[in-house]
């Protein structure tokens, strides 16, 4: 089985590559691509780690070789945030990167499961979907915006606030992957109660966690190590599903059942061909329902931005 990481020389890509080298099952092949030739040194470096996972590196125009027969493709390429920037500020640069990489995926590995890390996820996943449609190979159950980090952060912050063991905590996080659209469902945590003030405080902390890291790094990157780990966890869920493991429940930004927005972070069950079944988000508190009603507008705006960008791109290309 082959897993391709596009943008593997970036900080997230390197962290993801390292962890997959360590945690993938035996006889897996990890294909690392980056436009920069430094990926060849990174590949050499990572292959000095003893494991049964074969790692090969590709750079420049050699992207098709990194994608042939790939079962899973992770797009980690793109410009990271700096202090004062929102995820949406990365739109124009990263939108073009995602278009170009998705075109290559469509041409070389159209049946792969595709996970997108590149921000702003609320729009880049939509862009990838529209590009795949243009090439006649869009499978909505095989395209994911990886939002696992939001769930990880929620779990840690709840554990800290209530002094509970991490293993006993599961916090569903739905909506999108921008500060305003991240919605943790604190009301669904077992055996844990929050007052109204606590709910507002911890919800805002989860929403702003990414910006806190960006600001703390003082212009030297965004959340790279934690995102690399989060992407690894999600990727391993995809691997386990492809190997036939059943009842794997995950959350991601997907084109789901359309109950709230065309693309939305919601729970689902993975199978050998991607999403096997969409799950309901469950009962919400009055506070959560109010926030949900507000964020749907923002998500729909982000979806439109992605669709409109691709439409203009292909109109320009065909003129």
TITILO-510195 format. One line per 10 residues: number of its first residue (from 1); their letters; for each residue x, y, z of N, C-alpha, C. Coordinates in steps of 0.001 Angstrom, whole numbers, plus 524288, in hexadecimal, padded with zeros to 5 digits. Example, Ala and Ser with C-alpha at 12.3 -4.5 7.8 and 13.67 -1.06 7.14 Angstrom:
BEGIN
1	AS	83386,7E9C6,81E78,8300C,7EE6C,81E78,83390,7F31C,81E78  83232,7F736,81BA8,83566,7FBDC,81BE4,83264,8001E,81EBE .
end
This chain:
BEGIN
1	XXXXXXXXXX	8034B,7FB5C,80000,80000,80000,80000,8036E,804D6,80000  801E7,808D8,7FD1F,8050F,80D8B,7FC8D,80248,81254,7FEB8  8054C,81586,80181,80350,81A78,80384,806D6,81ECD,80188  80484,822BB,7FF00,80774,82726,7FCE8,80673,82BF7,8003D  80AAA,82EBE,8017A,80A37,833B1,80446,80C3E,837FA,800B6  808E7,83B9A,7FF52,80A53,83FE8,7FBDE,80B65,844BF,7FF2F  81005,846EA,7FE8F,811B7,84B20,801FC,81491,848DB,806AE  81774,844A4,805CB,819D9,841B8,80A12,81E96,8446D,80C6E  820B1,84873,809DB,82536,84B39,80BFC,823AE,84F8D,80FC5  81EB3,850C5,81005,81CDE,854B2,813BA,81CF4,85298,81946 .
11	XXXXXXXXXX	81C0E,855FD,81D04,81C61,85464,82285,81850,85044,823E8  8138F,850ED,82201,80F87,84CF3,82300,810C7,847FD,82002  8125E,84892,81B22,813A4,84410,817E6,817FB,840C8,81A39  81BFB,84357,81C66,82046,8406C,81EC7,81E81,83D82,823AD  81B6F,8402B,826E9,81980,83D9C,82BA8,81607,838F4,82A44  812A2,839A2,82675,80F2A,83575,824B2,81248,830E4,82273  81638,83223,81F47,81970,82E0E,81CE6,81C51,82AE0,82105  81E84,82D99,824DE,8214E,82AF0,82915,81DB3,82738,82C04  81913,8290A,82D6A,81585,825D9,83084,81368,82138,82D67  81258,82208,82868,81082,81DAB,82533,814D1,819A3,8245E .
21	XXXXXXXXXX	8199C,81B6C,823E4,81E1A,817D4,82386,81E3F,81440,8284C  81CDC,81662,82CD4,81D15,81365,831B1,81849,80FFD,8328E  813A7,811DD,830DF,80ECD,80F64,8327D,80BE5,80C5E,82E3D  80D69,80CFB,82958,80ABA,809F5,82549,80BE8,80420,825D6  80845,800CE,8242A,80950,7FB2C,8244B,80DD4,7F9BA,820AB  80FD6,7F4FF,8215D,81419,7F319,81E1A,81290,7F317,81857  8167D,7F3B6,81512,815F5,7F33A,80F68,812BC,7F79C,80CF1  8120B,7FBE3,80FC6,80F99,8007F,80D71,813CC,803C2,80AC9  81221,806A7,806DE,815BC,80A08,80407,81410,80FB0,804C1  817AC,812FB,80660,816A0,8187D,8075D,81966,81BB0,80330 .
31	XXXXXXXXXX	81658,81E95,80020,8186C,8219C,7FBBD,81832,82768,7FD2D  81CBA,829DA,7FD7E,81D10,82F4F,7FF31,81E2F,832CD,7FA8C  81ACB,836B6,7F9C4,81B9F,83A6A,7F57B,81BD2,83FFB,7F784  81F64,842F3,7F53D,81F7E,84892,7F615,821F9,84B14,7F14C  8203B,84FBF,7EFF9,82273,85261,7EB72,82838,8539F,7EC4B  829C8,85402,7F148,82F30,85555,7F298,83290,8506C,7F2E0  83753,8509E,7F0AD,83AC1,84C02,7F0B5,83CA0,84A66,7F61B  83BC9,84DB4,7FA10,83D59,84C42,7FF59,83A9C,8474B,80129  8364B,845DF,7FE94,8337F,84122,8000B,836F2,83C55,7FF75  83AD1,83C8D,7FBF7,83E50,83817,7FB50,8419F,83744,80036 .
41	XXXXXXXXXX	84354,83B8D,80293,84636,83B19,80779,842CC,83956,80BF3  83DF6,83B39,80C07,83A44,839A7,8101C,8391E,833D5,80FB3  8388F,831FE,80AE4,83790,82C67,80A07,83C25,82920,80BE9  840DE,82AD3,80AA5,8458A,8280B,80C6D,845C7,827F6,8125E  8449D,82C68,814B7,844A8,82CF1,81A65,840C6,82936,81CED  83C03,82924,81AEB,837DE,825FE,81D53,838CB,82026,81C88  83B92,81ED0,81859,83CB9,8194B,81764,84107,81734,81AEB  8437D,81A98,81DF3,84742,818D0,821DD,8448D,81719,826E0  83F66,81786,826F3,83C49,81598,82B5F,83AB6,80FF8,82A31  83C1E,80C47,82D91,83AE6,806CA,82C72,83517,8058C,82CF9 .
51	XXXXXXXXXX	832AE,8043F,828A5,82D52,8024E,82896,82C96,7FF6F,82372  82841,7FC9A,822FF,82745,7F986,81E46,82453,7FC92,81A1D  823B4,801BA,81AE7,820FE,80504,8171B,824F2,8073E,81343  82420,8063E,80E49,82795,8084C,80A40,82613,80DF2,80906  829DA,81170,808DE,828DE,816F2,807D0,82BED,8188F,802F8  8292B,81B0B,7FF43,82BB8,81D12,7FA8D,82A39,822CB,7F9D6  82DED,825DD,7F7E6,82D09,82B6D,7F742,82CF8,82D1B,7F194  829D4,83134,7F067,82949,83338,7EB1A,828E5,83925,7EB6A  82B26,83BD1,7E787,82B0A,8418D,7E7A9,82A26,843C2,7E235  8294B,848E9,7E208,828C5,84BAC,7DD0A,8242A,849D2,7D9E3 .
61	XXXXXXXXXX	82522,8487A,7D4FA,820FC,846DC,7D168,81FBD,84111,7D1DF  82210,83E76,7D59B,8218F,838C4,7D604,81CF7,83722,7D977  818D7,83A46,7D98A,8147F,83930,7DD18,81167,83452,7DB96  810DF,83339,7D68D,80DC9,82EAB,7D502,8101C,8299F,7D721  8154D,82962,7D771,817D5,824B2,7D98A,81695,823EC,7DF4C  81560,82839,7E1FE,8140D,827E7,7E78B,80E58,8267D,7E865  80B5D,82638,7E42E,805BE,82557,7E4B0,803D5,82042,7E234  80706,81DC4,7DF0D,8054F,81915,7DC38,8038F,814D9,7E00C  7FEC3,8130F,7DF67,7FC7F,80ED6,7E28A,7FC1B,8102A,7E85C  7FBDF,81536,7E9A0,7FB58,816B3,7EF22,7F5EB,81542,7F127 .
71	XXXXXXXXXX	7F5BD,81313,7F5CD,7F0C4,811CF,7F855,7EEBF,8166E,7FB81  7F265,81952,7FDC5,7F115,81DEC,800ED,7F4B5,82256,7FF4A  7F284,8270E,7FE92,7F5AD,82BA9,7FD5D,7F45C,82FE5,8015D  7F85F,83203,803CD,7F7AC,83639,80790,7FA23,83B32,8055D  7F707,83F55,804E5,7F90B,84462,80310,7FA6D,847B3,807DB  7FF8B,84862,8089C,80177,84B74,80D03,80435,85067,80B30  8042C,8515F,80617,806F4,855D5,803E6,803FF,85AE0,804FB  806CF,85F3A,80507,8043D,86442,8059D,80731,867EA,80937  8059E,86CC3,80918,807F9,870D1,80C50,8059E,87099,811C9  808DC,870AA,815E3,806C6,8709D,81B32,80527,8760B,81CF5 .
81	XXXXXXXXXX	80236,87631,82136,8008B,87B39,82365,804F4,87DDE,82666  804A2,8830B,8268B,8080E,88634,829D3,804AF,88940,82DB4  80714,88B79,831CA,803FC,88E63,835A2,8008C,8928A,83316  7FBAC,892D0,834D4,7F804,896A0,832B5,7F4F2,894A5,82E0C  7F696,8902D,82BE0,7F3E9,88E02,8274D,7EFA1,88A3E,82903  7EB61,88A4B,8261D,7E761,8864C,826A9,7E850,8822E,82274  7E5D5,87DB3,82318,7E674,879A0,81F23,7E4B5,87B94,819C7  7E0BE,87EFA,819BE,7DEA0,880EE,814CE,7E296,88458,811E0  7E64F,886A0,814C5,7EA36,88A04,81249,7EDD8,886FD,80EAF  7EDE4,881E3,80F29,7F147,87E97,80BF6,7EEA4,87CFE,806DB .
91	XXXXXXXXXX	7E9E9,87ED9,80615,7E694,87CA9,801FA,7E914,87C9D,7FC92  7EAA3,8811E,7FA84,7EC5B,8815E,7F513,7F125,87E01,7F3FC  7F509,87E41,7F769,7F9C8,87B2B,7F697,7F898,8755A,7F6E6  7F611,873C3,7FB08,7F52C,86E30,7FBE0,7F114,86BE7,7F839  7ED6C,86F28,7F674,7E978,86D48,7F2C0,7EC0E,86B82,7EDB2  7EFBE,86E7B,7EBC5,7F280,86CFB,7E6FB,7F5B9,8680A,7E7BB  7F82A,86780,7EC4B,7FB37,862CD,7ED6C,7F7B6,85DFF,7ED63  7F332,85E69,7EFF9,7EF9D,859F5,7F045,7ED73,85892,7EAE0  7EC48,85C7A,7E7B6,7EA6F,85B66,7E25F,7EE75,8583B,7DF5F  7F34E,85A07,7DF6A,7F760,85766,7DC5C,7F86C,851DF,7DE47 .
101	XXXXXXXXXX	7F87D,8511F,7E35F,7F979,84BE7,7E571,7F4DC,84840,7E478  7F020,84A46,7E4FD,7EB84,84702,7E422,7EB1A,8455C,7DE69  7EC9C,848CA,7DADE,7ECAC,84751,7D551,7F039,842A0,7D471  7F4B7,842A1,7D707,7F863,83E41,7D67A,7F62C,83941,7D8E2  7F37B,839CD,7DD3B,7F0FE,83539,7DF9E,7ECE0,832F6,7DBF2  7E9C4,8366C,7D9A1,7E5A1,834B1,7D60B,7E7DF,831BC,7D166  7EC55,83371,7CF86,7EEBA,83102,7CAF0,7F191,82BE8,7CC39  7F397,82B7E,7D108,7F713,8271F,7D246,7F4C7,82329,7D611  7F1D7,824FD,7D9F0,7EF9F,82156,7DDD2,7EA09,822F0,7DF22  7E682,822B4,7DB4F,7E12F,824C1,7DBF3,7DDDB,821DA,7DFED .
111	XXXXXXXXXX	7DF70,81D21,7E174,7DC41,81A19,7E51F,7DE52,81A3F,7EAB5  7E257,81D69,7EB9E,7E4AF,81DA2,7F0D4,7E121,8205A,7F4BD  7E1CB,81F0A,7F9B4,7DF79,82211,7FDEA,7E2DD,826E8,7FEA3  7E067,82B7F,7FEE1,7E358,8306B,7FEFE,7E237,83356,80411  7E65E,83492,806F4,7E5E1,837AC,80BAA,7E88B,83CEA,80AEF  7E5E9,8411C,80C54,7E810,8465F,80B88,7E91B,848F9,810CC  7EDF1,84AE3,81154,7EF94,84DC8,815F9,7EFD1,853A0,814D0  7F0CA,854F4,80FED,7F1CC,85A56,80E4A,7ED3E,85DF9,80F9E  7EE78,86234,81264,7EA85,86622,813CC,7E9A5,86A1C,80F72  7E505,86C95,80F32,7E083,86BC9,812A4,7DD4A,8670C,810FB .
121	XXXXXXXXXX	7DD06,86331,81456,7DA8B,85E36,8130F,7D4E4,85EE4,8115B  7D21F,862A9,813A6,7CCA4,8637D,81228,7CC0C,86480,80C55  7D033,86680,809D9,7D005,867A0,8043D,7D36F,863EA,80106  7D7F3,86248,80310,7DB7A,85F10,7FFE8,7D92F,859B4,7FEAE  7D626,85790,80249,7D39E,85289,8013A,7CFA3,8531F,7FCD5  7CCDE,85775,7FCE9,7C911,85895,7F8C1,7CBE1,85931,7F38D  7D04E,85BDE,7F393,7D367,85C96,7EED2,7D510,8574C,7ECA4  7D6FF,853E7,7F006,7D898,84EB0,7EE43,7D3FF,84BBC,7EBE6  7CF68,84C1F,7EE5E,7CABF,84973,7EC5D,7C95C,84B60,7E6EC  7C98E,8508E,7E622,7C828,852CA,7E109,7CC17,8513F,7DCD1 .
131	XXXXXXXXXX	7D10D,850FC,7DE31,7D506,84F52,7DA66,7D432,8499A,7D8E9  7D32A,84655,7DCBF,7D22E,840CE,7DBA8,7CD52,8401F,7D835  7C95A,84361,7D91D,7C4A8,84333,7D5CB,7C609,8447B,7D025  7C95F,8486D,7CF6C,7CAFD,849F9,7CA26,7CD9C,84576,7C74B  7D018,84208,7CA35,7D2D5,83D90,7C7DF,7CF97,8388A,7C81A  7CAC5,83906,7C9DA,7C73A,8348D,7C9D0,7C89B,83040,7CD9F  7CB39,831A0,7D1F3,7CCCC,82D89,7D5AB,7CBCB,82F25,7DB54  7C7B0,83223,7DC2B,7C67D,833CA,7E182,7C344,82FA2,7E440  7C558,82DB6,7E8A0,7C289,82A0D,7EBFB,7C212,82CB5,7F155  7BD81,82E9E,7F289,7BCFE,831CE,7F742,7BE3B,82ED0,7FC3C .
141	XXXXXXXXXX	7BDD0,829AE,7FC0E,7BF04,82692,800B2,7C4D4,82582,80155  7C7FB,827AA,7FDC3,7CDA0,826CA,7FDFC,7D0BD,82BCE,7FED6  7CE1C,83016,7FFEE,7D0C5,8351D,8009F,7CFC1,83732,8061E  7D3FD,8388A,808E4,7D390,83A16,80E5F,7D6E3,83EED,80F7F  7D4AE,842A1,8124B,7D7BE,846CD,814A6,7D908,8451E,81A30  7DE0B,84497,81B63,7DFA8,84248,82063,7DF3B,8464D,824CC  7DB80,84571,82840,7DA76,84908,82C9D,7DB56,84664,831E5  7DE22,8421E,831DB,7DF08,83F11,8369A,7E181,84248,83AF4  7E4A4,8462E,8398D,7E747,8495A,83D7D,7E364,84C3C,840F7  7DEF5,84DD1,83ECE,7DAFF,85080,841FA,7D8EE,84CE9,84649 .
151	XXXXXXXXXX	7D839,847F4,844FD,7D65E,84425,848D2,7DA8C,84318,84CE7  7DF76,842B7,84B31,7E3C3,841E8,84EDE,7E416,84663,852C7  7E3D1,84B2F,850CD,7E423,84FBD,8543F,7DF93,84FD7,8581E  7DAF4,84EBC,85621,7D65E,84EB6,85984,7D705,84AB6,85DE2  7D904,8463B,85C8E,7D9CF,84210,8606C,7DDA1,843C8,864B0  7E1ED,8463B,8630B,7E5E2,847FD,866CC,7E3C0,84C4D,86A4A  7E113,8501D,867FD,7DF27,85489,86B0A,7DAF2,852D9,86EE7  7D799,84F34,86D57,7D39D,84D2D,870ED,7D638,84A33,8755D  7DA24,84711,8740C,7DD01,84421,87806,7DF6D,847CA,87C0B  7E1B8,84C08,87A2F,7E42F,84FCE,87DB4,7E02D,85296,88120 .
161	XXXXXXXXXX	7DBCE,85408,87EBC,7D7F4,85728,8819B,7D50C,853FE,885B5  7D478,84EE6,884CC,7D179,84B9A,88860,7D4DC,8478F,88B2E  7DA04,847C2,88A2A,7DDB4,8442E,88C9F,7DBF6,83E7F,88BEF  7DA9E,83D37,8870F,7D8FB,837E8,885C4,7DD24,83553,8825F  7DD60,83025,8828E,7E11C,82D43,87F63,7DFAD,82DAF,879A4  7E3A2,82E63,87662,7E2BC,82F0A,870C7,7DFD1,82A6A,86E71  7E0F3,825B9,87047,7DE85,82107,86E06,7D8A4,820E9,86EDA  7D6BE,823EE,87292,7D122,823E5,873D3,7CE2B,82857,87136  7D0C6,82B1D,86DA0,7CE61,82FC2,86B4E,7CDF1,82F31,86562  7C951,83040,86369,7C889,830B7,85DC0,7C537,8358D,85CD2 .
171	XXXXXXXXXX	7C74D,83933,859CA,7C481,83E0C,858AA,7C36E,83E63,852C7  7BE92,83DC3,85114,7BD5F,83E91,84B8B,7BE3E,8444A,84A1B  7C0A5,8453C,845AD,7C15C,84A97,843B7,7BF56,84ABE,83E27  7BB80,84E04,83D25,7B8EE,84E2E,8380C,7B988,853A0,835A5  7B73D,85460,8310C,7B70F,85984,82E87,7BB02,85A08,82A33  7BF12,85D38,82B3B,7C320,85E16,82757,7C868,85E2D,829F2  7CC3C,860A9,8274B,7D189,860DC,82973,7D3BC,86665,82912  7D098,86A29,82A77,7D264,86F81,82B4A,7D07B,87102,830B3  7D2CC,87502,832F1,7D1A3,87631,8386C,7CBCB,8768C,83989  7C8F7,87964,8363F,7C362,87A2F,83731,7C02F,8753A,83666 .
181	XXXXXXXXXX	7C226,871A6,8331B,7BEE9,86D2D,8318F,7C023,86821,83476  7C3F9,8683F,837F3,7C537,863A7,83B1C,7C15C,86369,83FAD  7BE6F,85F22,8400F,7BA6D,85EBC,8441D,7BB0F,859AD,8473C  7BD67,859FE,84BE7,7BDBD,8555E,84F47,7B882,8546E,85202  7B6EF,84F86,85229,7B1F0,84E33,85496,7B2E7,84C6B,85A38  7B3B4,85049,85D88,7B4FF,84F29,862FF,7B081,84C84,865E0  7ABCA,84D5A,863FF,7A738,84B0A,86694,7A714,8451B,865FD  7AA22,8430D,86245,7AA04,83D68,86143,7AE59,83A69,86413  7B176,83D1D,8673A,7B59A,83A79,86A28,7B326,83797,86EC3  7B46D,832B0,86F47,7B22F,82F6E,87368,7B422,8313C,878C2 .
191	XXXXXXXXXX	7B08E,83184,87C7E,7B1CB,8327F,88202,7B4D0,83794,882D6  7B3AD,83B85,87FB9,7B64E,8408B,88042,7B256,844E9,87F91  7B243,84881,8833C,7AEA5,84CE5,882ED,7B193,85210,8830A  7AFCD,855BE,87FD9,7B208,85AF2,87FAE,7ADB2,85EED,880AC  7AF01,8632C,8836D,7AB49,8677C,883B3,7ABEF,86AE1,87ED7  7A86E,86EA0,87E23,7A86B,871BE,87954,7AD94,87499,8787F  7AFCB,876B2,87CB6,7B4BB,87997,87C42,7B928,875FA,87A8F  7B94F,8714E,87CB5,7BD5B,86D7B,87B58,7BCD1,86BC8,875AA  7B805,86B0D,873E6,7B715,86961,86E84,7B931,86D63,86AA7  7B800,87254,86B95,7B9E0,8767D,86820,7BFD1,876B6,86828 .
201	XXXXXXXXXX	7C22A,87650,86CB9,7C7DB,876B8,86D39,7CAAF,8724B,86A6F  7C904,86D70,86B4F,7CBC6,8690A,868F2,7CAA8,868A2,86317  7C5EC,86A27,86170,7C4BF,86A39,85BD5,7C854,86E0E,8590A  7C8EF,872AB,85B33,7CC60,87693,858D0,7D20C,874C9,858D6  7D39F,87215,85CF9,7D903,8702E,85D33,7DA15,86C31,858E6  7D65A,868C4,857F3,7D6F3,864E0,853C2,7D708,86789,84E6E  7D3A4,86B4A,84DB0,7D366,86E14,848B3,7D86F,8711B,84794  7DAC6,87350,84B91,7DF4B,876B6,84AE8,7E482,873EB,84BA2  7E45E,86ED0,84C86,7E928,86BF3,84DD5,7ED4B,86C57,84998  7EBA7,86C1C,844B0,7EF60,86C7E,84067,7F219,871C1,8404B .
211	XXXXXXXXXX	7EF25,875ED,84118,7F15F,87B2A,84131,7F508,87BE0,845D9  7F3C2,8794D,84A35,7F72B,8799F,84EC7,7FC91,87768,84D8E  7FCB0,8731B,84AA5,801B3,870BF,8492E,804A3,8744B,84566  801DF,8765A,84180,8044D,879DA,83DB0,806C9,87E8A,84072  803EC,880E5,84407,805E4,8857C,846D2,80A7F,8841B,84A5D  80A33,87F98,84CE9,80E5D,87E00,85079,81368,87CC0,84D91  812E8,87B13,848AA,81798,879EB,84589,819FD,87EDB,8432A  81754,88335,843BE,8195F,88859,84241,81B76,8888E,83CA0  81836,886BF,83909,819AD,8870C,8338D,81CCF,88273,83194  81DA4,87E8C,834DF,820CE,87A06,83366,81D85,8752B,83258 .
221	XXXXXXXXXX	818C9,875F0,8306F,8159C,87177,82EF3,8106D,87140,831C4  80D71,86D50,8306D,8084E,86C70,832C0,80879,86748,835B9  803F8,864ED,8369C,803BB,85FEB,8396F,8057E,85B8E,835C8  80A63,85A13,83629,80C9E,8563B,83288,80D2E,850D5,834FE  80F48,85097,839B2,81024,84B8A,83C34,80AF3,848F9,83DAB  80778,84C03,8401A,8025F,849D9,84190,7FF27,84887,83CBD  7FF95,84BC6,838A0,7FCBB,84A9F,833CE,7FEEE,845C7,8312B  80418,84525,8315A,80674,8406F,82F31,8047F,83B94,831F2  803FB,83BE3,83721,801FA,83771,83A1B,7FC39,83682,838F2  7F92B,83AB7,838B3,7F390,83A32,8378F,7F2B9,837B6,83233 .
231	XXXXXXXXXX	7F5B7,83978,82E53,7F540,83745,8290D,7F6DA,83189,82900  7FABB,8302B,82C2D,7FC5C,82AB4,82C96,7F7EB,82758,82EB4  7F568,8292D,832CC,7F105,82643,8351A,7ECB8,8255D,83116  7EB69,82982,82E25,7E74A,828F2,82A3D,7E907,82544,825E2  7EDE8,825D9,82434,7EFEE,82289,82000,7EFE2,81CC5,82199  7F144,81BB4,82674,7F13D,8164D,82851,7EBB2,81423,8288A  7E7D0,81779,8298E,7E260,815BA,82947,7E0FD,8141E,823B2  7E2CF,8172A,81FDF,7E1EC,815C2,81A6A,7E487,81090,8191C  7E951,80FE2,81AFC,7EC34,80B01,81A18,7E937,80663,81C5D  7E77A,806F0,82134,7E4A5,802A6,823BD,7DF95,8015E,820DE .
241	XXXXXXXXXX	7DCF4,80565,81EEE,7D821,80478,81BF9,7D944,80197,816E0  7DD67,8031B,81430,7DEDF,8007F,80F51,7E04C,7FACB,81045  7E23A,7F9B3,814EE,7E3AE,7F44E,8163D,7DF0A,7F112,8181B  7DA70,7F38C,8185A,7D5C4,7F095,819A2,7D3CA,7F123,81F2D  7D667,7F45C,82263,7D46C,7F528,827B1,7CF23,7F7E5,82776  7CB99,7F65B,82ACD,7C645,7F866,82AAD,7C535,7FC27,82F2D  7C102,7FF36,82E77,7BF0C,802C7,83284,7C314,806D8,8343E  7C5FF,808ED,83078,7C99C,80D2F,8319E,7C6A4,8124D,83110  7C5E7,81512,83566,7C319,81A0A,83552,7C717,81E7A,8352E  7C672,82201,83179,7C9F1,8267D,830F5,7C6BE,82B70,83015 .
251	XXXXXXXXXX	7C961,82FDE,830AB,7C72A,834F4,82F6C,7CAC0,8377E,82B5F  7C877,83A31,82791,7CB89,83D27,823C1,7C7D6,840D7,820E8  7CA23,84483,81E25,7C71D,84837,81AF6,7C61A,84599,815BE  7C134,84434,814C0,7BFD7,840FC,81042,7BAE2,84306,80DA3  7B9ED,84113,808F1,7B4C4,841CE,806A1,7B166,83D68,808BD  7AE5E,83EAC,80CB8,7AB79,83AA7,80F86,7A5D2,83A4E,80DF5  7A26F,83A2A,811E7,79CDD,83972,810D3,79A23,83E96,80F81  79CF1,842FF,80FD4,79ACA,84804,80E28,796B7,84A4E,811BF  79649,8484A,81672,7923A,84A22,819FE,79328,84FC7,81BBC  79820,85135,81C30,79966,85672,81E26,79C18,859C7,819FD .
261	XXXXXXXXXX	79FD4,8578F,81746,7A26B,85A1F,812E6,7A461,855DC,80F43  7A56F,85748,80A68,7A72A,85367,8069E,7AC10,8509D,8087F  7AFC9,853A4,80AB1,7B470,85170,80D30,7B42B,852D2,812F6  7B594,84F03,81646,7B4B8,84FC1,81BE1,7B7E3,84BAC,81ECF  7B9FA,84D28,8235A,7BC95,84958,826B8,7B86E,84655,829B8  7B84F,84149,828DB,7B47D,83E06,82B86,7B6C5,83890,82C39  7B469,83560,82F90,7B65F,83008,8304C,7B495,82C70,82BE8  7B7BD,82866,82AF3,7B66B,8247F,826F4,7B95B,81F80,8282A  7B7AD,81B50,8259E,7BA4A,8163E,82622,7BD67,81538,8212E  7C24A,813C3,821D0,7C5AC,8129F,81D5F,7C532,80CE8,81BB7 .
271	XXXXXXXXXX	7C5CE,80C0E,81697,7C5F5,806CF,81472,7CA51,80665,8107B  7CA7B,80222,80DA0,7CEA9,80133,809D3,7CEA6,8051F,8055B  7CA37,807A3,8046F,7C9D0,80B4E,80011,7C8F0,810E9,801F7  7CAAC,81203,806AF,7C9FB,81741,808CC,7C588,8176F,80CB4  7C25C,81B88,80C4E,7BE02,81C1E,80FFC,7B9D6,8180B,80EC2  7B895,81508,812B0,7B4BC,810DE,81215,7AF52,81295,813DA  7AF3E,815E5,817E0,7AA35,81794,81A15,7AAF5,81CBF,81CF5  7A76D,8206C,81C1E,7A782,8254D,81F0B,7A494,82498,8242B  7A6A5,826F2,82851,7A420,8268C,82D67,7A1CA,82BD6,82EEA  79DBE,82B9A,831FD,79B33,83064,833D3,79E9D,83321,837D8 .
281	XXXXXXXXXX	79E59,83849,83812,7A18A,83B2A,83BDB,79F53,83ADC,84161  79A94,838D1,841F5,7984D,83826,84721,7957E,83D05,84916  793B5,83CB6,84DE6,790D8,8410D,8503B,7948A,84569,851CC  792E6,84A4C,850E1,79609,84ED4,85237,79377,851DE,856A4  796B5,854A2,859A0,794A4,85833,85D88,792A2,85D18,85AC2  78FD6,8605D,85D8F,78DE4,8653D,85B46,79273,8689F,85971  7969F,868E2,85C94,79B50,86BE0,85B26,79DB0,869CD,8561D  79E49,864AB,855BB,7A0AD,86241,85114,79D4C,86307,84C42  79829,8629F,84CE3,794A7,86361,8487A,794EF,868FE,84681  79567,86CB6,84A1F,795E0,87239,848A4,79AD7,8732E,84587 .
291	XXXXXXXXXX	79F33,870FF,84757,7A428,87192,8448C,7A3DB,86EF0,83F41  7A184,86A50,83F10,7A10D,86781,83A1B,79E14,86AC0,8361A  799CF,86D16,837BA,796BA,87052,83427,799F3,874D9,831FE  79D91,876DD,83530,7A0D2,87B48,83382,7A52F,87992,82FCE  7A7A1,8750F,830D7,7AC3A,8738B,82DC7,7AAD5,8716E,82867  7A611,86F97,827BD,7A486,86D8A,82299,7A538,871B4,81E66  7A3FB,87693,81FAA,7A4AD,87AD7,81BEE,7AA61,87B5E,81A5D  7ADF1,87B2F,81E2E,7B385,87BAA,81D0B,7B585,8771F,819CB  7B3C3,87271,81B0B,7B572,86DD4,8180F,7B387,86E33,8126D  7AE9C,86FB6,811BA,7AC89,8703D,80C69,7AF7A,8745B,80944 .
301	XXXXXXXXXX	7B12A,8788C,80BEA,7B450,87C89,80947,7B98D,87A3D,80789  7BBFA,8772A,80AF1,7C102,874BE,809A2,7C070,870CE,80532  7BC1B,86E04,80530,7BB10,86A4D,800F6,7BA85,86D35,7FBC9  7B79F,87181,7FBD1,7B6F5,8749F,7F70F,7BC32,876AB,7F518  7BF8D,8787F,7F8A2,7C4B4,87A78,7F717,7C7CD,8764A,7F431  7C799,87183,7F631,7CA63,86D42,7F3A8,7C831,86BFE,7EE54  7C311,86B8B,7EDFE,7C08F,86A4A,7E8FE,7C184,86E9B,7E4FC  7C10F,8737A,7E6B1,7C1C2,877EC,7E32C,7C765,8784E,7E141  7CB1F,87722,7E4AC,7D0A4,87751,7E329,7D1C6,8736C,7DECA  7CFCE,86EB0,7DF60,7D0C0,86AA8,7DB67,7CDFF,86C0A,7D650 .
311	XXXXXXXXX	7C930,86E18,7D6BC,7C656,86F9A,7D1FF,7C95C,873AC,7CEEC  7CB58,877BC,7D187,7CE50,87BCD,7CEEC,7D37C,879B5,7CCCE  7D5D3,87611,7CFA8,7DAD2,873BF,7CDFE,7DA21,870EF,7C8C7  7D614,86DB4,7C85E,7D553,86AB8,7C38F,7D342,86E2E,7BF21  7D058,8722E,7C071,7CE9F,875DE,7BC58,7D356,87895,7B9FA  7D6FF,87A24,7BD3F,7DBC7,87CB6,7BB6C,7DF1E,878ED,7B84D  7DF6C,8740C,7BA21,7E2A1,8701D,7B773,7E078,86EC6,7B217  7DB3B,86F00,7B190,7D8BB,86D6F,7ACAA,7D7FD,871FC,7A8CD  7D93B,876C1,7AA98,7D867,87B53,7A737,7DD0C,87C33,7A395 .
end
